Amino acid sequence: MKKSIKIVFVLLFASKIIQAQQTNLPDSLYIIQDSILIITRDGASISVLVVRKKGEEKPLPVIFGFTIYARKTDINKTKQVAEKGYVGVYAYTRGKKNSPDELIPYEYDGDDAYDVIDWISKQEWCNGSVGMYGGSYNGFTQWASTKKLHPALKTIVPSAAAAPGIDAPMMNNVVMGFQFSWTYYVSNNKYLDNEDYNNRKQWSDLEQKYFTTGSSYRSLDSLLGRPKNKIFNRWLNHPTYDDYWRNMIPNKEQFSKINIPILTTTGYYDGGQVGALHYMRELDKHNPNANQYLIIGPYGHFGSQGSPDSVYNGYKIDSVANISITNIIFQWFDYILKNKAKPAFLQDKINYQLMGSNTWKHAKSLAGVSNDSLTFFLENSNKNKLNPKNARKENFAKMKVDFADRKFMNSYYYAFRLIWEGLNAGGGVMYKTDPLTEDVEFTGCFTGQMNVSINKKDMDYSAVLFEQMPDGKYYYLTYFMGRASFANNNTQRQLLTPGKKTTLPFTNSYFTSRKLSKGSKLVLIVNVNKSSSEQINYGTGKDVNDETIRDAGEPLILKWYNDSFLKIPIRRN
């Protein structure tokens, strides 16, 4: 099967989540309680691990992690916390470790975290102050815990935080396949099923089987030869961002009441970045005086949680970006929970690394990282340019996607490699700017408006940006991927009218910051999803989870009109 350059979406919840630096000190130095069960207000059981340093007689502040990732090595992380002069507590989603309950990801974690904090606050070894930390799912549980703030919770430090319904299991209403294997990883036993999860051939073969047979997304479990997957199918029953998803995290009223200091860490290439920044924007929107800080740099999902890779996917990060996020997190806890100095690294609320400049930059808000923008229109000609001027005469680039043809994939790009010797459009349409006449600081999330017409009722599409550097190589910058029928509202599906020109605005893309060199070109690839890595939207208007290759019908005919445009956020000194 011939493929386009293929996306491999970095697993948000992969088995090798960054571990805090482990201590080799013996258990005899600690008071370890690893079989505690807390009964919640609704009668569920939560398994809890507590580690205290022997010889500590006075109550201490507590650093608390709440997670679905139950590992026997968690004791090392709680030892590290104890070595820093805190009590270390780890608790697990109901159904994990010693809890006899059914595992249901996301839905109860906010209330359960509150109950665990309440229990912690009443222990003789707690001085009444609790801070939360951790990444990915653990980042989500922190934000979930703020739906109802417990008085003892003094700060949260979410890293690479997942936002259910926003960036997992679906991105802009498109469900991604990597979450299917994750459900077995966390639910097959009371800890984690690494053997099953790390059998990459099994999951790759499943993706190919889904693609080649044209089966429905709901049939993934039967294609794998397993019983009905209750967790995954529960998610598929909620294709819009409805109350099921919204109830998992704070609503606008609850955001308005979050009055504790918050430090968020994420990366330009972190699959959880969209979720992490979603929380920040919602908090800023509903509580303009919120006391929150951000560290963001050229990091992936794991590096943004503790120890960045000095070389990430072939790109050697600037030396100033090679920081210990773990150390800053503990400095933050000392600042909030022990009244010590604020981490010197946090020079303002938003702290971002401008790639290619070997500098960190700082801003007072997310909105303040850029102060100007560059607009480019899709000029459809023999060379398909990105033009700063809108053409006077309407024109379009035409695409054809045959969903019944399984010899080829249409796919979007992702950061499994950052620097490319050459590019092809992967079945889409490629546009380029003229060479830049000066260096440009590209900082923020690119946005835009695609004006299109199709002969069907829906499609899933992508817009991906690269810098073509003066040496001819391509540097991956950022991307957007979403479902057309949710372009205006992720809570309500609005099908397209076949043959009618339609406006598709987009904003929910990935934040990046890079110094674009004079002489470079910006490169855009627009495309339609037809790959094994996510749902295939056949455009019938039915529930995409139920569509199969029998719904393919005639090929999709798509017109990208030349009044479509991108806005690139930039910072002028």
Buried (B, 14 or more C-beta within 10 A) or exposed (E): EEBBBBBEBBBBBBBEBBBBEEBEBEEEBBBBEBEBEBEBEEEBBBBBBBBBBEEBEEBBBBBBBBBBBBBEEBBBBBBBBBBBBBBBBBBBBBBBBBBEBEBBBBBBBBBBBBBBBBBBBEEEBBBEBBBBBBBBBBBBBBBBBBBBBBEBBBBBBBBBBBBBBBBBBBBBBBBBBBBBBBBBBBBBEBBBBEEBBBEEEEBEEBBEBBBEEBBBBBBBBEBBEEEEBBBBBBBBEBBBBBEBBBBBBBEEEBBBEBEBBBBBBBBBBBBBBBBBBBBBEBBBEBBEEBBBBBBBBBBBBBBBBBBBBEEBBEBEBBEEBBBBBBBBBBBBBBBBBEEEEBBEBBBBBBBBBBBBBEEBBEBEBBEBBBBEBBBBBBBBEEEBBBBEEBBEEEBBBEBEBBBEEBEBBBBBBBBBBBBBEEBEBBBBBBBBBEEBEEEBBBBBBBBBBBBBBBBBBBBBBBBBBBBBBEEEBBBBBBBBBBBBBBBEEBEEBEBBEEEEBBEBEBBBBBBBBBBBBEBBBBBBBBBBBBBBBBBBBBBBBEBBBEBBBEBBEEBBBBBBBBBBBBBBBBBEE
